[in-house]
Amino acid sequence: MVSGAMRSTPGVSKGTGTAGPEAAPLAQAPLWRRGLRNGGVIGVLALAAILLLNGEELPGLGRILAELPAGVAISASVHLPQIVLTAMAWRALLPGGERPPIGAMSKLRWFRESANALLPAGALVGQAAAARLLARRGVPTDTAGATATVDLTMEAVSQFVFTLAGVGLLLAGSAEPALAGAAAVGLGLAAVGALAMLTAQRNLGPLERLLERLSRRWPALKPDWLRELQSAVLRLHADRLALASCVLWHGAAWALGAVEIMAVLALLGHPVSLADALVIESLAQALRNAGFMLPGALAVQEGAIIGAAALVGVPPSAALAAALVRRAREVCFALPGLLVWHRSETRSMSAPTPLPAAAKEQV
């Protein structure tokens, strides 16, 4: 009965009681359909960027484009374990008796990445969706939301450590002021992101006051859920072992990203050492954060990879080709991810909601 009451009736506008197709003639398309459209746009823009920025090198780029399927295959083979590692990081934050299987957690992480790759503000959308699906697997709602939030924060913390390592390797190999400036920008972005998340989680006062004011006009916006979420988050902050495990799993995933860069550049005829690949990946991922509101940080990610690769002597054309390989892999993973996510949402909405134990006793 609960799930049936939550379903919207076709042709009925929520909150108005107005029926008929004219009540909402311009209803937005589902997220997964918009994701398909965004994926096509991303692919076209990435290809156009290569052709426009490297028109004088089209003969060499033709060879690179012919080799891209192999590059995408390499990128995908490295990224699959990355998904499992990041799923293990999230799973480490859950209490022992409430941890879903690794396969289920990897699937949720896949959904989250798919949203991040193809939807505007996808990191936030994917996080909320994955937490909701985790709660539907029987994990308490406050625990699901808190672990998803803290996992995102620990990912940012591990990225800061990873960027710090990349900056150290870069400065150890060169003392040029220009390199130091670029390294400082990347490290600063990583530090600001991690610090902002930690500060927001420990001080929700401004957001709580805003919700209290809004609840006077819209009573449904009660700040109680925010207090419950913060309490669960603070309990997680006190579990140092779980936090350390989460950071280590994410650190391993970041390191695999450097292996991907090294393998793809080697395929493209511009081999780099693992140390140089770590520099490229760490700084590119830190600079990519500037485009977190765009689907997949479109154009920002490409520019970040080109700029970071230039610091270790990789030509712009090869760096852009490597960025295209990563973009193609993201789209190949994200399009089916959005479709499967949509199917999971539909199934969970149609399945009967289990009653709590207390409710069963009353019945």
N, C-alpha and C positions, 0 to 999 in steps of 0.2 A: 504493500500500500504506500509505503514511503516513496519508493522510486517512481511509482505511477503518479503520485501527486507532484513530483518534481518535474515530470515531463511537460514540455510545452505543447499545447494543442495547435496543430497547423491552422494558420489563418487568424490566430488570436494574438492580439498585441498585449504583451505583459504589462500589468499594472493599469490598463485602461479598460479591459473588457470589450474592446472593439473587435468585431469579427469581420471576416471577409478579406480577400486578397488586397483590397485597397488600403487596409490598415498598415501594412508594412511592405509596400511595393518595391522598396529599394533595400531589402534586407541584404546584409553583407554576405559574401560567399564564405563558406567554411574556411578555417585556417589552412587546411591541407590543400584546398584548391588554389588559394592565394599562394601557397608554397610552390605548387607546380608552376604557376605563372612566374613567380620570382626566380625559380630555378632556371627557366628558359632565358629570362632576361640576363641573369648572371653569366650564363654560358656565352651568350652573344656579346656582352660587354667585355668579357675577358678576352675573347678572340679578337674583337675590334681593337682592344688595347695593344695586343701584340702586333697587329698589322700596322697600326698608326705610329706606334713608338719605334718600330724597327723596320720601317719600309725599305731602308737601304740594305738590309740583311735578309731579304726574303728568300734567297736561295738556301742559306743556312737554316732559316726558320722552317723551310719546307721539310728538311730532314728531321728537325726537332718535332714538328707536328706529326710526322709519320711515326716517330718513336713514342709519342705520348701514350698510346694504349699500354705499352710496356711500363711506362712510368706510373700510370694510374694503377696498374696491377701491383707494382712495388709499393706504392703509397698505401694502397688498400691492405696489403698483407702486413704492413707495419702498424696500420691504424687499428686493425681488429684487436690485437692485444692491448692497445691503448684504451679502447673502450672497456675491456675487462678490468684493466688496472684502475681506471677511474671509478668503475662500479665497485670494486673492492674497497676503494677509499671511502665511498659513501656508506657501504655496508659496515665498515669498521665502526661507524658512529652509532649504529643501532644496537640496542640491548641484545645480548646473546640469544634470548628466547624469541625475539621478534624479527630475526634476520631472514628475509626471503632467500631462496637459492641464488647462487651467483648468476645463473642464466637469466633469472627474472630481473635482477638488479642491472645486468648489462643491457637488457631490453629497455628499461626505464632510462638509462643513461643514453642509449641510442636515440630515444624520443627527444630527450633534452638537447642533444647535439643537432638533431634534425631541425628543431625549431630555431636553434641558434644560427644555423647555416642559411635558412631561407625566409625567416620571418623577421619583421622589424622588432627591435628590442627582444629578439628571440631568446636571449639568455634568461630574461625574466619570465617570459611566457613559458619556455620549456621547463624552468625550475618549478613553476607553480603547477604545471600539468603533471610532471613526474611525481611531485609530492602528493598530488590528489590521487593519482593511480596507486601510489604506494599505500596510502591510507585505505583505499578500497581493497587492498590485499590483507587487511586486518590489523595493520599498524595504527596505533592511536593517532588521531589527526594532529595533535600538537607535536608528537614525536616525529611524524613524517615531515611536517613543515620545518621543525627545528633542525633536523638532520640535513634536509636539503639546503637550508640557509647556511648552516655551519660548514657543510661540505663545499659550498661555493666560496666561502671565506677562506677555508684551509687551502683550496685550490689557488686562491690569490696569494696566500702566504707562501706556498711552495713555489709559485711563479716568481715571487720576489727573490727567494733563495736561489732559484735557477738562474734568474737574470743576474744576480750578484756573482754567481760563478762564471757566467759568460763575460761579464765586464772584467772580472779578474783575468781571465784568459786573454781577452783583447788587449788590456793594458800591459800584460806581461810580454806580449809579442810586439808591441809598438808603443812609443811614447809621444806620438804626434798629438798636438792640442785638439785638432779637429776630431780625432777618434775619441779622446777623453770627453769632449762635449756631447757627441752622439751617445756614448755610453751613459753619461750622466742623465740624459733625457730618458732613455729607456729604463734605467734604474729608478728614476724619480716617478715615472708613471706606474711602475710595478709597486713601489712603496706607497704611493698615494691610494691606489686601488685597495690594497690590503688594509691600510690604516683606516680608510673610510668605512669599510665593511665592519671592522671590529668596533669602531666607535659607534656606529649606528646601532649595532646589536646591543651594546651595553648602555645606551642612553636613548630610549624611545620617547622621552618626555615630549619633545616638540610634536611628533607624530600622534602621540596619545592625546595631547591637547587639541590638535586639529580634529581628530575623530570625535572628541567630546563635543566640540562646537557643531560639527556636521550632524551629529546624532540628534541635536535639538530640532533640526529640520527634517532629517531622515532617521527615524528611530532605529531602523535596522542596522545602522552603522554604529554598533556598540563597540567601545574599545576593549571589552573584556577579552576577546579572542587575541588581541595584541599582547595583553598582559600574560595570558597563558603561553603564547608563543615565546615571549621573552624569558619566562621562567624556565621553559624547556631548553632554550638556547643557553641560558646561564648554567644550567645543570650540565650541559655538554661541555661548556668551557672549563668546568671543574674536573672533567675526566681527561687528565693529561695524557694517559696512555692511548686513549682512542684518538685524540687529536694528533699525537705523534704518528700513530699508524696511518691516519688519513694523509698527513703531509708526505710521508714516505711513499705511499702508493702513488700519489699525484706526482711526486718527484721522479719516480720511475717512468711514468707516462710522459712527462716532459722530455726526459732523456731519449725515449724512443723517437720522439719528434726529430731530434737531431740525427738519429740514424736514418730516418726517412729522407731528410735533406741531403745527407751525404750520399745515399744510394741513388737518388734521383739525379743529382748533379753529376755523379760518375757516369750514369747512363747518357747524359747529355754531352759528355765529353769534357767536363770541367770538374775533375775530381778535387775534393778538399779533404783535409784531415778531420778526424773526429772533433778535435779541439775547435777548428774553424767552423764546423757544422754546429757545435754547441753555441758558439758566438752568434751565428746567424739565427738559429732557432730561438735563443733566449731573448735577443733584442727585438726580433721580428714579432714575437708573441707579446712582448711588453708594449711595443708601439702600436700593435693591433688593437689594444684596449681603447684607443682614442675613437674607434669606430664601432663601439659596442651597440649603439642604437640602430646601426644599419644591418640589413640581412647579411650575415656572414662577414661583417666589416668590409663590405664591398668596396673595392678600390683602395681602402686603407690597408688591408692585408697585403695586396700586391705591392703597394708602395713600401710597406714595412720590410718585406722580404728583399726587394731590390736595394733599399738603403742599407739594410744590415749586411747583405751579401757584398756590397761594394766595399765595406770596411775590411774585408779579407781578400779583396782582389778578384771577385767573381764578376764577369761582364754583365751589364744590365740585361742583355738579350737572354743569356742563360738563366739569370735570376728570375726574369719574368716568365720564362718557360717553366721553371720549377714552380713558380706561384700558380701558373695555369694548371699544372698537374695536380697541385693540392686543391685548387678550386674545383676541378673536374671530379676528383675523388669525393670532395664534400657533397657535391650535387648528387653523385651516384649513390652515396650513403643516405642523403637526406630525403630525396624524393620517395623512395620506398618507406623510409622511416616515418614520414608524415602520413602516408597511406595506412601503415600498420597502426600508428598512433590513433588515427581516426577510427579504425576498426575496433581498437581496444576501448576507446571512449564509448562507442556505440554499444558494445557488448556489456560494459559495466553499467551503462544506464538502463539497459533492458533486463539485466539480471536482478532478482529480488534482493533487497537489502536485508542482511541478517539482523535480527533484533538483538539488542544487548541482553546480557543475562538477567538483569533486573527486570526488564520488560517482559521476558519470557516467564519469569516467576509470577508476575501480576496476571498474565494471560492464563 
